[in-house]
Amino acid sequence: YPQQPGEFALPESSLAQHLNLGEFWRLWSPAIIHFSLPHALFNALGVWILGRTLEARTGSLWFVLLVLLSAPVANVFQYVASPGIKFGGMSGVVYALVGAVFVIQRWQPDWNEVPRSIIWLAIVWLVVCMTGLIDNFIPGGIANAAHLGGFVAGLVLGLLFCLAGGARRYFSSGDSATF
């Protein structure tokens, strides 16, 4: 539920009230809800392009953790930034995938199964959208805070993955997965 107009404090917010009632699913549900078919398809394409390669290389467990941890981070970022607005979509999770791939590609420069141009295009798109320019062309606007929150979560989780040895274990030089 969007926050009612007035002063906003997270501890007294509608989200906090629902979490106090044990409704923890609300942290993940905005990532599942989409307000249009094109938005759902575009998010699915992002998960497919980035996720299938990332999951194949990092393993299903790490991939599921990335998705399950990044979704609430992205959603809380968006809720705090715009507490009175309904939002939905998996774009925050897609940006977490972008962030994770960005870090892993820096850690393992030979890994290029996800073209770097796709990652840089997503980062440039994030910056352009955050200027507010694109909001003029898309009804309802863009959940920029969710995108940023997901990207930050992906950067952190990608870094933790690499620091834990995942990049060396799953991404050896000259190694390429078959899809």
C-alpha positions in Angstrom: 0.0 0.0 0.0 1.3 3.4 -0.8 2.0 5.7 2.1 -0.7 8.3 2.9 0.2 11.9 2.2 2.0 13.7 5.0 5.3 13.4 6.8 7.1 10.2 6.1 9.1 8.2 8.6 10.0 4.6 7.7 9.4 3.2 11.3 5.8 4.5 11.2 5.1 3.8 7.5 2.5 1.6 6.0 5.2 -0.8 5.1 6.4 -1.0 8.7 2.9 -1.6 9.8 2.4 -4.5 7.4 5.8 -6.0 8.3 4.8 -5.8 12.0 1.8 -7.9 11.1 4.1 -10.6 9.6 3.4 -9.7 5.9 7.0 -10.1 4.8 6.0 -11.1 1.3 5.3 -7.4 0.7 9.1 -6.9 0.3 9.1 -9.2 -2.8 5.7 -8.7 -4.3 6.4 -5.5 -6.3 9.0 -7.4 -8.3 6.3 -9.8 -9.4 3.6 -7.3 -10.2 3.8 -5.6 -13.6 1.4 -2.9 -14.9 1.7 -3.7 -18.6 2.6 -6.7 -20.8 5.5 -4.8 -22.5 7.0 -4.0 -19.2 6.8 -7.7 -18.1 8.2 -8.8 -21.4 11.1 -6.3 -21.3 12.0 -7.4 -17.7 11.8 -11.1 -18.8 14.1 -10.4 -21.6 16.6 -8.7 -19.2 16.4 -11.7 -16.9 16.9 -14.1 -19.8 19.9 -12.3 -21.4 21.7 -11.7 -18.1 20.3 -14.4 -15.8 20.8 -17.5 -17.9 24.5 -16.8 -18.4 25.0 -15.7 -14.8 23.1 -18.7 -13.4 25.0 -21.1 -15.6 28.3 -19.7 -14.4 27.6 -19.0 -10.7 25.2 -21.8 -10.0 21.5 -21.8 -9.2 21.9 -21.3 -5.5 23.9 -18.0 -5.8 21.6 -16.9 -8.6 18.5 -17.5 -6.5 20.1 -15.6 -3.5 21.0 -12.7 -5.8 17.3 -12.5 -6.9 15.8 -13.0 -3.5 18.1 -10.5 -1.8 18.1 -7.8 -4.5 14.3 -7.7 -4.9 13.6 -6.3 -1.4 16.5 -4.0 -1.5 15.3 -2.5 -4.8 11.7 -2.3 -3.5 12.6 -0.6 -0.3 14.8 1.9 -2.1 11.8 2.8 -4.3 9.3 2.9 -1.4 11.6 5.2 0.6 12.1 7.5 -2.5 8.4 7.6 -3.4 6.3 6.3 -0.5 3.0 7.5 -2.0 3.4 5.9 -5.4 2.3 2.4 -6.4 5.2 0.6 -8.3 5.9 -2.8 -9.7 8.2 -4.6 -11.9 11.3 -6.7 -11.9 13.6 -4.0 -13.2 15.3 -3.6 -9.9 16.3 -7.3 -10.0 17.4 -6.9 -13.6 19.6 -4.0 -12.5 21.0 -6.3 -9.8 22.0 -8.7 -12.5 23.6 -5.8 -14.4 25.6 -4.8 -11.2 26.7 -8.4 -10.5 27.8 -9.0 -14.1 29.6 -5.6 -14.1 31.7 -6.6 -11.0 32.4 -10.1 -12.2 33.6 -8.9 -15.6 36.0 -6.6 -13.9 37.2 -9.4 -11.7 37.5 -11.9 -14.6 38.1 -9.7 -17.7 38.1 -12.7 -20.0 34.5 -13.5 -19.3 32.5 -11.9 -22.1 29.5 -14.2 -22.6 27.4 -11.2 -21.7 28.6 -8.4 -24.0 30.1 -5.5 -22.1 28.1 -3.2 -24.4 24.8 -4.5 -22.9 26.1 -3.8 -19.4 27.2 -0.2 -20.4 24.0 0.4 -22.2 22.0 -0.5 -19.1 24.2 1.7 -16.9 23.8 4.7 -19.3 20.1 4.0 -19.5 20.0 4.1 -15.6 21.8 7.5 -15.6 19.6 8.9 -18.4 16.4 7.8 -16.6 17.6 9.3 -13.3 17.7 12.7 -15.0 13.9 12.5 -15.2 13.9 13.1 -19.0 12.4 9.7 -19.8 9.5 10.2 -17.3 8.1 12.7 -19.8 7.5 9.9 -22.3 6.4 7.0 -20.1 3.0 7.2 -18.3 3.5 6.7 -14.6 7.2 7.3 -14.8 10.1 5.0 -14.0 11.0 3.5 -10.7 14.5 5.0 -10.7 15.2 4.3 -7.1 14.3 0.6 -7.6 16.8 0.5 -10.5 19.5 2.2 -8.4 18.8 0.0 -5.4 18.9 -3.2 -7.5 22.2 -2.0 -9.2 23.8 -1.3 -5.8 22.6 -4.7 -4.4 24.1 -6.4 -7.5 27.4 -4.6 -7.1 27.7 -5.6 -3.5 26.6 -9.2 -4.0 28.8 -9.5 -7.1 31.7 -8.2 -5.0 31.0 -10.6 -2.2 30.8 -13.5 -4.7 34.2 -12.6 -6.1 35.8 -12.0 -2.7 34.5 -15.5 -1.6 36.4 -17.0 -4.5 33.4 -17.5 -6.8 34.9 -15.7 -9.7 38.1 -17.9 -9.7 36.1 -21.0 -9.2 33.5 -20.5 -11.9 35.4 -18.2 -14.4 38.8 -19.6 -15.3 40.7 -18.1 -18.2 39.6 -19.3 -21.6 36.7 -21.2 -20.1 33.3 -20.7 -21.7 30.0 -22.3 -21.0 27.8 -23.9 -23.6 24.2 -22.7 -23.9 
